[in-house]
Structures are given as C-alpha cells and as structure tokens.
C-alpha cells in the first residue's frame, strides 16, 4: 500500500513539473511572438514614414490631375466638359456686355448736340458710330421720327426687347450647365457606391479598405461637380447683374430720346 502511494506521489510530482515547464515555455513563446509583432509594426510604421518622406510633394495642378484620375475619368469628364463650356459661354457674355457698355450721359449729349446742329441725319450718324444697344435703339427711334412720336415710342420699345434678347443670349445654356454639373457628380457618386457594395458582396466580407476606397472615389465626382457649379454660378450672377444695369440704362435713355425729340421738334407730336 505504501509503495502504491509513493508511486502516485512521484507521478503527480513529475506531472506538475512537466506542466509548469510547458506553461513557462508557452509564456516565453507568447512573449517572443508579441515582441516580434511589435517589431513588425514598428518596421511597418518606419516603412510608411520612409515612403511618405520619399514621396514627392505635388503642386496644385498635379493634385488636381491625381484626384481627377482617382475619381474615375468616366464620370469626371462630363463634369469637366460642363465646366469648360460654361466658362467659355461666361467669358463670351462678359466680353460682349463690356463692349456694349458706353458712357450713356456723354452719348446722349452728343446726340442732342447733333440734333441741334445737323438735325436727324447727323444724330443718326452719331448712333452709327457708337456701339452698344442704346445707340441701336436711338438709331431706330430717329429713323422713325417722320412717322410721329407714337411710332417712335413703339419702335423704341420693340427694338429694346430685341436688344434685351441679344444681351441674354446663351444664359439658358449657362444655367443648364450650372444645374447639370452637380447632378452628374451625384450620379457618379451613386454609381461608385453601388460598385463598392458589389465588391463587398463579391469578397463576402466588409473590408474597411474596400468601403473607404469606394466612398472616396465616388465622393470625388460630387466635389468636382459642386466646384464647377459654384464657379459657373458666380459668373452667371455677374452676367445677370450686368444685363440688369444695361436694361435700366436702355429704359432711361429711351425716355430721354422721346423728350429730346419733342424738345427739338424733330417729329410730329
């Protein structure tokens, strides 16, 4: 009996010793594994820092090109086309309106002096040599001076509407591109999100890299669309304010023409 008890005690002692050694070895291996992982992370972070340090700094144009490519040229190109055509229309309108702007007070004085000295024909000559819608309206009114003041007023009003239409030429297309640019951007965003979810379904798991990358690419089209719309809206508001100013000058000048013609009796009342 004593031999059995002593044999069991020896076996228990050996088992405890082996277990202790195994636990110690496992803890040592775990510690070594953690150390290797930390070293690997440190190495990765150092590699990332080294890559960032080695990456060249991009200027503004290069950054735009990079974001354009990242946002998928298939959807960025329509937005860019809207921006280019809209800017071209805006520049054309701004140049036209600036050329149509004259010193109204000085022009009216010249026409009145011509009426005093040389009559209607000389006043018409002054109008022919002056650019802008006001000179055109004056010419039409003076050309109908022999038909009575009522015909002059009708002619001025009718031709004023024609000149106003020429001033507003192309604004409908500009407003179209202002609305179209962000809509195309949103369309690219929605399609990019659908593609990102399709990729998640194919992978069978939600990867932060896949989700973040897809969202980034899709949102770039929205950003570019909004930027294009903002630029074009600024041009549009400037053009509209310029047209409003010219229209007010045309109306005031038309009233001055009728008064001038009655004053110098160049038409039948």
C-alpha positions as CSV (number, residue, x, y, z in Angstrom):
1,X,0.0,0.0,0.0
2,X,2.8,2.4,0.9
3,X,4.5,1.5,-2.4
4,X,1.4,2.4,-4.3
5,X,1.0,5.8,-2.5
6,X,4.7,6.6,-3.1
7,X,4.4,5.8,-6.8
8,X,1.3,8.0,-7.1
9,X,3.1,10.9,-5.4
10,X,6.1,10.5,-7.7
11,X,3.9,10.5,-10.8
12,X,2.0,13.6,-9.5
13,X,5.2,15.4,-8.9
14,X,6.5,14.6,-12.4
15,X,3.2,15.7,-14.0
16,X,3.2,19.0,-12.1
17,X,6.8,19.6,-13.2
18,X,6.1,19.0,-16.8
19,X,3.0,21.2,-16.7
20,X,5.0,24.0,-15.1
21,X,7.7,23.7,-17.7
22,X,5.1,23.7,-20.5
23,X,3.3,26.8,-19.2
24,X,6.7,28.6,-18.8
25,X,7.6,27.6,-22.4
26,X,4.2,28.8,-23.7
27,X,4.5,32.2,-21.9
28,X,8.0,32.6,-23.3
29,X,6.8,31.8,-26.8
30,X,3.9,34.3,-26.4
31,X,6.3,37.0,-25.2
32,X,8.6,36.4,-28.1
33,X,5.6,36.5,-30.5
34,X,4.4,39.8,-29.1
35,X,7.9,41.2,-29.4
36,X,8.1,40.1,-33.0
37,X,4.7,41.6,-33.7
38,X,5.7,44.9,-32.1
39,X,8.9,44.9,-34.1
40,X,7.0,44.2,-37.3
41,X,4.6,47.1,-36.6
42,X,7.5,49.4,-35.8
43,X,9.1,48.3,-39.0
44,X,5.9,48.9,-41.0
45,X,5.4,52.3,-39.5
46,X,9.0,53.1,-40.2
47,X,8.5,51.9,-43.8
48,X,5.3,54.0,-44.1
49,X,7.2,57.0,-42.8
50,X,10.0,56.4,-45.2
51,X,7.6,56.1,-48.1
52,X,5.9,59.4,-47.1
53,X,9.3,61.1,-46.8
54,X,10.4,59.8,-50.2
55,X,7.1,60.7,-51.9
56,X,7.5,64.0,-53.9
57,X,5.2,66.9,-53.0
58,X,2.6,67.6,-55.6
59,X,1.7,71.1,-56.7
60,X,-1.9,72.3,-57.3
61,X,-2.1,71.1,-60.9
62,X,-0.6,67.7,-60.2
63,X,-3.0,67.3,-57.2
64,X,-6.0,68.1,-59.5
65,X,-4.8,65.5,-62.1
66,X,-4.4,62.9,-59.4
67,X,-7.8,63.5,-57.9
68,X,-9.3,63.5,-61.5
69,X,-7.8,60.1,-62.1
70,X,-8.9,58.8,-58.7
71,X,-12.5,59.9,-59.3
72,X,-12.8,57.8,-62.4
73,X,-12.4,59.8,-65.7
74,X,-15.7,58.2,-67.0
75,X,-17.7,60.4,-64.6
76,X,-15.2,63.3,-64.1
77,X,-15.0,64.0,-67.8
78,X,-18.7,65.1,-68.2
79,X,-18.3,67.4,-65.2
80,X,-15.1,68.9,-66.7
81,X,-16.9,69.4,-70.1
82,X,-19.7,71.3,-68.4
83,X,-17.2,73.5,-66.6
84,X,-15.2,74.3,-69.8
85,X,-18.2,75.1,-71.9
86,X,-19.8,77.1,-69.1
87,X,-16.7,79.2,-68.6
88,X,-16.4,79.7,-72.4
89,X,-20.0,81.0,-72.5
90,X,-19.4,83.2,-69.5
91,X,-16.3,84.8,-71.0
92,X,-18.1,85.4,-74.3
93,X,-21.0,87.1,-72.5
94,X,-18.8,89.2,-70.2
95,X,-16.8,90.4,-73.2
96,X,-20.0,91.2,-75.2
97,X,-21.5,93.1,-72.3
98,X,-18.4,95.1,-71.6
99,X,-18.3,96.1,-75.3
100,X,-22.0,97.0,-75.1
101,X,-21.4,99.4,-72.2
102,X,-20.8,103.0,-73.1
103,X,-20.9,106.3,-71.3
104,X,-24.6,106.9,-71.6
105,X,-24.6,110.6,-70.4
106,X,-21.9,111.5,-72.9
107,X,-23.7,109.7,-75.7
108,X,-27.0,111.5,-75.0
109,X,-25.2,114.8,-75.0
110,X,-23.6,114.0,-78.4
111,X,-26.9,113.0,-79.9
112,X,-28.6,116.2,-78.6
113,X,-25.8,118.4,-79.9
114,X,-26.1,116.7,-83.3
115,X,-29.9,117.3,-83.4
116,X,-29.3,121.0,-82.7
117,X,-26.6,121.4,-85.3
118,X,-27.4,119.0,-88.1
119,X,-30.8,117.5,-87.5
120,X,-31.9,113.9,-87.5
121,X,-29.3,112.7,-90.1
122,X,-26.4,113.9,-88.1
123,X,-27.8,112.3,-84.9
124,X,-28.2,109.0,-86.8
125,X,-24.6,109.3,-87.9
126,X,-23.5,109.6,-84.2
127,X,-25.6,106.5,-83.4
128,X,-24.0,104.5,-86.2
129,X,-20.5,105.3,-85.0
130,X,-21.4,104.2,-81.4
131,X,-21.5,100.6,-80.3
132,X,-24.0,99.1,-77.9
133,X,-27.7,98.6,-77.6
134,X,-28.5,102.1,-76.5
135,X,-27.1,103.5,-79.8
136,X,-29.1,101.0,-81.8
137,X,-32.3,101.9,-80.0
138,X,-31.6,105.6,-80.6
139,X,-31.0,104.9,-84.3
140,X,-34.3,103.1,-84.7
141,X,-36.2,105.8,-82.9
142,X,-34.6,108.6,-85.0
143,X,-35.2,106.6,-88.2
144,X,-39.0,106.6,-87.4
145,X,-39.1,110.3,-86.5
146,X,-41.1,111.3,-89.6
147,X,-43.9,108.9,-88.6
148,X,-44.9,110.6,-85.4
149,X,-44.0,110.3,-81.7
150,X,-46.2,107.3,-81.1
151,X,-44.4,105.3,-83.8
152,X,-41.1,106.3,-82.3
153,X,-42.2,105.0,-78.9
154,X,-43.4,101.7,-80.3
155,X,-40.2,101.3,-82.3
156,X,-38.0,102.1,-79.2
157,X,-40.0,99.6,-77.1
158,X,-39.9,96.8,-79.7
159,X,-36.3,97.2,-80.6
160,X,-35.4,97.4,-76.9
161,X,-36.9,93.9,-76.4
162,X,-34.8,92.7,-79.3
163,X,-31.6,94.2,-77.8
164,X,-32.5,92.7,-74.4
165,X,-32.8,89.2,-76.0
166,X,-29.4,89.6,-77.5
167,X,-28.0,90.6,-74.1
168,X,-29.4,87.4,-72.6
169,X,-28.2,85.2,-75.4
170,X,-26.6,82.0,-74.1
171,X,-27.8,82.4,-70.4
172,X,-30.2,79.5,-70.7
173,X,-27.3,77.2,-71.7
174,X,-25.2,78.5,-68.8
175,X,-28.0,77.9,-66.3
176,X,-28.3,74.3,-67.8
177,X,-24.6,73.6,-67.1
178,X,-24.9,75.0,-63.6
179,X,-27.7,72.5,-62.8
180,X,-26.1,69.7,-64.8
181,X,-22.6,69.7,-63.2
182,X,-23.6,68.7,-59.7
183,X,-26.2,66.3,-61.0
184,X,-23.5,64.4,-62.9
185,X,-21.4,64.5,-59.8
186,X,-24.2,62.9,-57.7
187,X,-24.8,60.3,-60.4
188,X,-21.1,59.3,-60.3
189,X,-21.3,59.1,-56.6
190,X,-24.3,56.8,-56.6
191,X,-22.8,54.5,-59.2
192,X,-19.5,54.5,-57.3
193,X,-21.3,53.4,-54.1
194,X,-23.1,50.7,-56.0
195,X,-19.8,49.4,-57.3
196,X,-18.3,49.5,-53.8
197,X,-21.2,47.4,-52.4
198,X,-20.9,45.0,-55.4
199,X,-17.3,44.5,-54.5
200,X,-18.2,43.8,-50.8
201,X,-20.7,41.2,-52.0
202,X,-18.0,39.5,-54.2
203,X,-15.5,39.5,-51.4
204,X,-18.0,38.1,-48.9
205,X,-16.9,40.4,-46.1
206,X,-16.9,44.1,-45.2
207,X,-13.3,45.4,-45.7
208,X,-12.6,48.9,-44.4
209,X,-10.2,49.4,-47.2
210,X,-12.8,48.5,-49.8
211,X,-15.5,50.6,-48.3
212,X,-13.3,53.6,-47.6
213,X,-11.7,53.5,-51.1
214,X,-15.0,53.2,-52.9
215,X,-16.6,56.0,-50.9
216,X,-13.6,58.3,-51.5
217,X,-13.6,57.6,-55.3
218,X,-17.4,58.2,-55.5
219,X,-17.4,61.4,-53.5
220,X,-14.7,63.0,-55.7
221,X,-17.2,63.3,-58.5
222,X,-19.6,65.2,-56.2
223,X,-16.9,67.5,-55.1
224,X,-15.8,68.4,-58.6
225,X,-19.5,68.8,-59.7
226,X,-20.2,71.2,-56.8
227,X,-17.0,73.2,-57.5
228,X,-17.9,73.5,-61.2
229,X,-21.4,74.7,-60.3
230,X,-20.1,77.2,-57.8
231,X,-17.7,78.8,-60.4
232,X,-20.4,79.0,-63.0
233,X,-23.0,80.4,-60.6
234,X,-20.6,83.3,-59.8
235,X,-20.2,84.1,-63.5
236,X,-24.0,83.8,-64.0
237,X,-24.8,86.2,-61.3
238,X,-22.3,88.7,-62.5
239,X,-23.7,88.5,-66.1
240,X,-27.3,88.9,-64.8
241,X,-26.4,91.9,-62.8
242,X,-24.6,93.4,-65.8
243,X,-27.6,92.8,-68.0
244,X,-29.9,94.4,-65.4
245,X,-27.8,97.5,-65.4
246,X,-27.7,97.8,-69.1
247,X,-31.5,97.3,-69.3
248,X,-32.1,100.1,-66.8
249,X,-29.8,102.4,-68.8
250,X,-31.7,101.5,-72.0
251,X,-35.0,102.4,-70.4
252,X,-33.8,105.7,-69.1
253,X,-32.1,106.5,-72.4
254,X,-35.3,105.7,-74.3
255,X,-37.3,108.2,-72.2
256,X,-34.6,110.8,-72.8
257,X,-34.8,110.2,-76.6
258,X,-38.5,110.9,-76.7
259,X,-38.2,114.0,-74.6
260,X,-35.3,115.2,-76.7
261,X,-37.2,114.7,-80.0
262,X,-40.2,116.6,-78.6
263,X,-37.9,119.4,-77.3
264,X,-36.2,120.0,-80.6
265,X,-39.4,119.3,-82.7
266,X,-37.9,116.7,-84.9
267,X,-41.1,114.7,-85.0
268,X,-44.8,115.3,-85.3
269,X,-46.4,115.2,-81.8
